[in-house]
Amino acid sequence: MTEFENIVIGKSSIPSLAITVILMVAVPLAFFIFWIIRHKRQTNIGYLIAGAVGFIVSARVLELGVHYLCIVADNPVSRFINGNTVAYVLYGTVMAGVFEECGRHIVMKYIIKKNRTRENAVMYGIGHGGIEILAVILPSMILYLAVAILFSFGNTETALSSLQITEETASLALPAVQAAASFDYALAALNVIERFITMLLHIALSVIVFYGVINAKRIYLPLAILLHMLADTFPALYQRGVVPLWSVEIWAVFWTCVTLFAAIMLYRKMKTPDNQSDSETSSGG
């Protein structure tokens, strides 16, 4: 496998990947610690767990099951979607929006019925976004770090053997090895900032769905789906090679700000238990 022999691990690859791994753990942990310290009385750890489980079931089990049928498996539907950029982008954004936001809605409405404070809506979003980092993004970064370390020793055969890369899997593994070799501090910063922005997006979407649930207003679920779809549009276009990476980041920041603004407005409309009791006392006399 001569294509691997020419790969040179950059000087900054290993330290930048190590820093990225550490910060990927630190980002959701910082969100959690900050929120639990600031709102200890109004929050419940169950919402954090519910957000994490809700993401795994909706996005990593159900949605991936549909992806296997419509994207991975060889059938007329997958060939059409993979062969048409518009269909691919529309499919990807709709699936992400529908599965994740409906998952939030179902958990918030039917499973966690106690302690429905606005602070717990944020806690749910921290769980949702945090587990995405820890279960999806972090393992990839750890794999890249392992690849960079193994190939940095200079023994290609040993590295390939350790990673169980064979002639049959070489074409699939090559892009990952090249990505690990070219990873640097700029990419580390980009990945961490992107995860921070995504955490804010998940928190904002959780607040929007939560507001709709506790106020029995159905319009907020499709609103959350639409905002999620819009936020995912440029990433899907980037996967198809239609737009550059910098435009994806600008797009993500814009729609996160829009979603966050809407969520803050709704968050302020929701009453905390303390505020509600104060209002009842003042109205009673």
Beta strands, then each sheet from edge to edge (+ up, - down):
end
